Amino acid sequence: MKIEFRKIPLELSEFEINSDSVKFLGTFSKMSSKLAKIDGTLSGSCEVDCCKCGVSFTNDLDEKTEFLVSDGIFNSENQDNEEFVIIEIDDHILDFNEILQSEIESLKSEYYICDTCKNNDELVELEY
């Protein structure tokens, strides 16, 4: 789902998109001519790798997200937005699918430990 930045409404609008077994839903609205806010939830499951043994397993998702989307370079002067992730777009198009894919890849890059390794107290590095 894509929307031109200038066409983002001032009132809250709902969205819902899916990618494989991950659902991204929530609300979005424009805060100013160059800034929009997205409040959402990622739910479902995705395949991740164990950081100890390298085995892939399914991880359940239930993540709350808050983004500020800037149309162009974000100017943080006189603004207290430290609790938000800032997304800068340079083509004047808000692409929810791109945000979802980026969040999925970010989640996959975190460190996860499978149940087998959680129950194994040995400190062994496995090569895979």
N, C-alpha and C positions, 0 to 999 in steps of 0.2 A: 504494500500500500504506500503510495507516494502522494504528497500534497505540496503545492507551491507554498513557500513560506508566507507570501503576502495573502494567501487565502485561508490561513489558519484562523479559526474564529476566536473571538475574545471570550465567549462563553465556553464552559467545559463541553468537550465532545468525546464520545467513547470510541474506542478502537478495539479490534480483536484480530490477531493474525496467528497462524500456525506454521511451524516448520518441523517436519517429521513428527516427533512426539512431544514437542515443546509448544506451549501456548503462551502468547504474550498479549495481555489485555490490560486495559486501564483507561485513563482519560488524558486529554491534552488540551491546551489552550494557549493563546498568545498573551504574553505579559507586557510586551512593548513592541515597537516596530521591528526590533532586531532580536527579540528574546521570546522563547516559548518554553513551556513547562510540560513534562510528561511524567505522570505518576502511573506506575504499572506493576504488574505481577508476572513473573515467569513461573509457570507450573508445568508439570509433566516429568519427563525423564530424559536423560542423555547418557551416552556411552562415554566413560572416562577410563583412564589408565591408572593402575596402582603405581605409586612412585617407588615402591620397594621391589616388586616382582615383575611389573610390566603387564600384568593380566588386565584385560578390559572387563569392566563390569558396569552395570546400570546404576546410575545415581539418580535418586528422586529429587525434583526441584520444587521449591516453594520460596521464591526470592522476591522480595519487594524492591522496586527500583524507583529512583527519582532522578530525572535528568533535566538540565537546562540546555536548551538547544539555541545556539547563537547563529544568526544569519551573518556569517563572516567571522572575523577575529573577535573573540570575547574580550571586552574591556572590563576588568574587575575593579577599577577604581571606584570608590564610594559605594561598593556593593558588598554585602556580607552573604556570600553564596558558598561557603566552604563545605556545607553539608551535601551539596549536589555534585554529581558528575557533570562536567560541562562537555557538550558535544558541539564542535564548530563545523558548520557546513559552508561550502564555498560555491555551491551551484544553485542556491536558493530553492532547493527541493528537500523536504523532510521525508526521508525514506525509512519507514518503520521496519521493513524487511532487513535492511542493512544494519539497523540498530540491533534487531533480534539476532542476526548472525554474528555480530560482533560480541554480544553478550554470551552467546553459546560458546564461542571460541575462548572467551575470557574464562568462563567457568571450566572448560576442559583443560585450560593451562594451569589450574590450581593443583595443589598436591592432595591426592586422595590415597587412602590405604584400604585395600580390600579386607574382607572379613578374615581370610586365612592369615594374612600378615598381622592383623590386629591381635589374633589369638596366639601368634608365634612370638615369643620374647627374645629369640635369637637375634643378635645384631650381625647380620650377614648381608653383604652386598652381592646381589645377583647381577650377572651380566646377561643382557638379552639383546 
